[in-house]
Amino acid sequence: DKVDPEALPAAKSWVYWATQEFLQKNEHPQVVLLGSSLMMNPTWLQEAAHLKADVDIVANHRTTYLESVIKTYLPGFNAQCYNFGLPGSMMSDDYMVVRALMRGKNKPAIAVIGLGPRDLMDCRFNCAASSKHFQYLERYSDTHDIINLTMPQFWQRINFVVKELDYFVGKKWNMQVAAGETARQFFQPLISAITRPGPLELSNEANYRLEIAKGVWIAHPASASYFFLDNTAEWRRRHRKTNDTLFANQTQFLELALQTCRKEGIEPLLVNMPILDASKNAMHPEIYPRHLALLKQMSDKYNCVLIDTNERAKFVTEDFTDTCHMDDSGGKKLLDLIGQAIGSHAQLSSSLNAPTTSKIAGRGKTM
């Protein structure tokens, strides 16, 4: 706990790049978007459409489009908005971003927590401690106080105890990264001479990559002809049963995130992420009603605004690139709703300390 977390070796993963840019910003963002690729992808793709330029999601997490929407309703707004969506993340990962990074000079005014059913329950997910995002963010915060949540099964905690007793057991990945970085620097001139990485489209494969390079994941301002990838089979596997145990576990992380926001003076904004009717029909029938009921319950309990995007806007198949991920048109609809809520709802806009008042006075907590 006395080691500078920035001095530890780390794989250059999605969470690494997002964290480094967030911590190194001279002007810390006032609005931070949290969530999985359901939040990351459409925000990133819409940014390219808005700027009419290529956007590298690895190197540029700012969303100037959301800034422009907020300014429409709150003319005095003049701050940055940050896209901290992470591929494959769960609510436990979002909590770690809040807990480990959103403090001191890096504390935003508003944390937008975007949640779809999969972000709170995934039949293919093990436990919070198994997430690469979570494992990286642990270097910024001692998590001994939540061991029972991060590793709910006793055999998971046995592995943790072994790592505590033997330093090198828990550091073999770090040592591998350090050795790999040394080798990479040595062979880089040769690699550069024989390879030329080109831009790739973001796909599910991104969730499983341990290291990500700049210049690879590029959003283009004008996409090619529209396509839709039918990944219903994967969606069914992730939602084939209610998995009440994991849902209860991730619900506790949601509560911890909201409690931390309230403690730190951060205004949370809950967003029920858009979903197609076909996606609802492909999951266990109890999952979506349970998901929506939980968000409404948390909104009431912690007195925070909730945007039900499916009630506020009409999302169509053409707004999606697959069963759950949106493209730039879906991103525009999503960010329009978020920006309007922030700029027009008094509970949210007042936290930004903008010099002028909003154009529309928001009423009620659910939008």
VENWOSUL-V360997 format. One record per helix or strand. SS is the DSSP state (a for helix, b for strand). FROM is the first residue (numbers start at 1). LEN is the number of residues. Records with the same first field share a line. If there is no record, write none. Layout:
# VENWOSUL-V360997
SS = FROM-LEN / FROM-LEN
This chain:
# VENWOSUL-V360997
a = 5-3 / 14-11 / 37-15 / 64-10 / 91-11 / 104-3 / 117-3 / 128-3 / 132-9 / 144-7 / 154-12 / 172-23 / 204-5 / 232-7 / 244-21 / 277-6 / 285-17 / 309-4 / 317-3 / 328-17 / 346-7
b = 31-5 / 55-2 / 62-1 / 81-5 / 110-6 / 200-1 / 217-3 / 229-1 / 267-6 / 305-4 / 320-1 / 322-1 / 326-1 / 366-1
